[in-house]
Amino acid sequence: MNPADVPSESKPTLLIVDDDHELCAMLAEYLAPEGFLTLTAGTGPAGLEQLGRAAVDLVVLDVMLPELSGFEVLRRIRAVSRVPVIMLTARGEEVDRVVGLEMGADDYLAKPFSPRELVARIRAVLRRMPGEGQSASGLILWGPLRLDLRARRADIADRDLELTSAELRILELLVRADTRTVTRDELMTQALGRRLLPTDRSLDTHVSNLRRKLMKHTDRVTLQSVRGSGYALTLAPARAPASQG
């Protein structure tokens, strides 16, 4: 079936927040036959308003926006929602990418970009969302970790780790490996949906954020770097309860 023939109720809805109205119109026209419904907004407040009104599956968010910066819009989104966000950066500077990822963006794309690449990034991010390949319940238990893939949540002792979709997918791959090393190439292709390039530090940023969130909630699970290979989880035994003297 051609993507354009998919019933509208089953098409993913995208929100593009960018003050370049010609770019928004061009992307909306390109994305329609690819099987996406598109909403657009030219300012940060307008984008937040759209997000509050509509059921949006993914946000494409420009960093340089009038009224509110893309980073501030992202901060407000993450305060209330885990909807996937792809950031657009005009300058393509690493600091913009790192800041965006650390604030909870799922991916980034430097301008100028081809619409085809944006579609590939959108599909890669949406593939990371729970669906295929999970258990009937969508639950994975590993040590003190509880991953609920249907709810897009990971918690320890009922405390939400507040992971982005990329962080949750990385954690899922590491948990399924059960202390075995998962290579950087595997994490990049299976979690982020693209090949590992020497200049792309997004995986390192996601792993760093995930490690920090794990350390905040438990000392039993450690995300270790395996030199020259990849990453692995280690699990310390649970502490025995103190004896009653």
C-alpha positions in Angstrom: 0.0 0.0 0.0 1.3 3.5 -0.9 1.8 5.6 2.3 -0.6 8.2 0.9 -3.3 5.5 0.8 -3.1 4.8 4.5 -6.3 5.9 6.3 -5.8 9.3 8.0 -6.6 8.0 11.4 -3.6 5.6 11.3 -1.2 8.2 9.9 1.4 9.6 12.3 0.8 13.3 13.0 3.9 15.6 12.9 4.2 19.1 14.3 6.8 21.3 12.6 7.7 24.4 14.6 9.8 26.8 12.4 9.4 30.4 11.5 10.4 29.7 7.9 6.9 29.5 6.4 8.2 28.4 3.0 10.2 25.5 4.6 7.1 24.4 6.6 4.9 24.4 3.5 7.5 22.5 1.4 8.0 19.9 4.2 4.2 19.5 4.6 3.8 18.9 0.9 6.7 16.4 0.9 5.6 14.5 4.0 2.0 14.0 2.9 2.7 11.3 0.2 5.1 9.7 2.7 2.2 8.9 4.9 2.3 11.7 7.5 -0.2 14.3 8.6 1.5 17.6 9.3 0.7 20.6 11.6 2.8 23.7 11.5 3.6 26.6 13.8 5.8 29.7 13.3 6.6 30.5 16.9 7.3 28.7 20.1 4.1 29.7 21.8 2.0 28.7 18.8 3.8 25.3 18.7 3.0 24.7 22.4 -0.6 25.6 21.8 -0.8 23.2 18.9 0.8 20.5 21.0 -1.8 21.1 23.7 -4.7 20.8 21.3 -3.8 17.9 19.0 -2.5 14.3 19.4 1.0 14.7 18.0 3.3 11.7 17.4 6.5 13.7 16.8 7.7 17.3 16.9 10.2 18.8 14.5 11.5 21.8 16.3 13.8 24.6 15.1 16.4 26.0 17.6 16.2 29.6 16.3 12.6 30.7 16.9 11.0 34.1 17.6 9.5 34.8 21.1 10.7 31.5 22.6 13.9 29.7 21.6 13.6 26.1 20.5 15.5 25.1 23.7 12.9 26.8 25.9 10.1 25.2 23.9 11.8 21.8 24.3 12.1 22.4 28.1 8.4 23.2 28.4 7.5 20.1 26.3 9.6 17.8 28.4 8.0 19.2 31.6 4.6 17.7 30.5 5.3 15.2 27.6 7.6 12.6 26.3 6.6 13.1 22.7 9.6 12.5 20.4 11.4 15.7 19.3 13.8 16.2 16.4 15.7 19.5 16.7 16.7 21.5 13.6 19.9 23.6 14.0 20.9 26.2 11.4 24.5 26.5 12.5 25.1 22.8 13.0 27.4 23.5 16.0 28.1 20.6 18.3 27.2 22.7 21.4 23.7 23.2 20.0 23.3 19.4 19.4 24.7 18.5 22.8 22.5 21.0 24.6 19.4 19.8 22.7 20.1 16.1 23.4 20.9 16.8 27.1 17.6 18.6 27.4 15.7 15.6 26.1 15.7 15.8 22.3 15.6 12.5 20.5 17.6 13.5 17.5 18.9 16.5 15.6 19.4 17.6 12.0 21.6 20.4 10.8 20.2 22.8 8.2 20.3 22.7 5.2 19.0 19.1 5.0 17.2 17.1 2.4 13.5 16.2 3.0 14.5 12.6 2.4 16.9 12.6 5.3 14.3 14.2 7.6 11.8 11.4 6.6 14.5 8.8 7.4 15.2 10.4 10.8 11.4 10.7 11.6 10.9 7.0 10.8 13.9 5.9 12.8 12.6 7.8 15.9 9.1 6.5 15.5 10.4 2.9 15.1 12.0 3.3 18.6 8.6 3.8 20.1 7.0 0.6 21.7 5.3 -1.7 19.3 6.8 -4.6 17.4 9.2 -7.0 19.1 8.0 -6.6 22.7 6.3 -9.0 25.0 2.5 -9.2 25.3 2.7 -7.1 28.5 5.4 -4.8 27.2 7.2 -5.3 30.6 10.9 -6.1 31.1 12.3 -6.7 34.6 16.0 -6.7 35.2 17.4 -6.3 38.7 15.7 -3.2 40.2 14.8 -1.9 36.7 11.3 -2.1 35.3 10.8 -1.2 31.7 7.2 -0.6 30.5 7.6 -0.3 26.8 3.9 0.3 26.1 3.9 3.2 28.5 7.3 4.4 27.3 8.6 4.4 30.9 11.5 3.0 32.9 11.4 3.1 36.7 13.3 1.9 39.8 11.2 1.3 42.9 8.3 3.2 41.2 10.5 6.2 40.6 10.3 7.3 36.9 13.7 7.7 35.3 12.2 10.2 32.8 14.0 8.8 29.8 13.7 10.0 26.2 12.7 7.5 23.5 16.4 7.2 22.5 17.5 6.6 26.1 14.7 4.0 26.7 15.7 2.2 23.5 19.4 2.1 24.4 18.5 0.8 27.9 16.2 -1.8 26.4 19.0 -3.1 24.1 21.5 -3.2 27.0 19.0 -5.0 29.4 18.2 -7.5 26.7 22.0 -8.2 26.3 22.0 -9.1 30.0 25.6 -7.8 31.0 27.0 -8.7 27.5 28.7 -5.8 25.6 26.6 -4.1 23.0 28.8 -2.5 20.4 28.6 1.2 19.5 27.6 0.2 15.9 24.7 -1.9 17.2 23.4 0.8 19.5 23.7 3.4 16.8 21.9 1.4 14.1 19.3 -0.2 16.4 18.6 2.7 18.8 19.2 5.7 16.7 18.5 4.3 13.2 21.6 5.4 11.4 25.3 4.4 10.9 28.0 5.4 13.3 30.1 8.2 11.9 33.4 9.4 13.5 32.0 13.0 13.9 28.6 12.0 15.4 28.7 12.2 19.2 25.0 11.8 19.7 25.3 8.3 21.0 27.8 9.4 23.6 25.5 12.1 24.8 22.5 9.8 25.1 24.6 7.2 27.0 26.0 9.9 29.3 22.4 11.2 30.1 21.2 7.6 30.7 24.2 6.8 33.0 23.5 10.0 35.0 19.8 9.1 35.4 20.6 5.5 36.5 23.2 6.7 39.1 20.6 9.1 40.5 18.2 6.3 41.4 20.3 3.2 42.1 23.8 2.0 42.9 23.1 -1.5 41.8 23.0 -0.9 38.0 26.1 0.5 36.3 26.4 1.5 32.7 30.0 0.8 31.8 32.0 1.8 28.8 33.9 -1.2 27.3 37.0 0.3 25.8 37.2 0.0 22.0 33.9 -1.9 21.8 30.7 -0.5 23.3 28.7 -0.5 26.5 27.4 -3.0 29.0 25.3 -3.1 32.1 26.5 -4.6 35.4 24.3 -5.6 38.2 25.4 -5.6 41.8 23.6 -8.0 44.2 20.9 -6.6 46.4 22.0 -5.7 49.9 21.0 -8.1 52.6 18.7 -6.5 55.2 20.4 -5.4 58.4 20.2 -8.0 61.1 18.2 -7.2 64.1 20.5 -7.3 67.1 
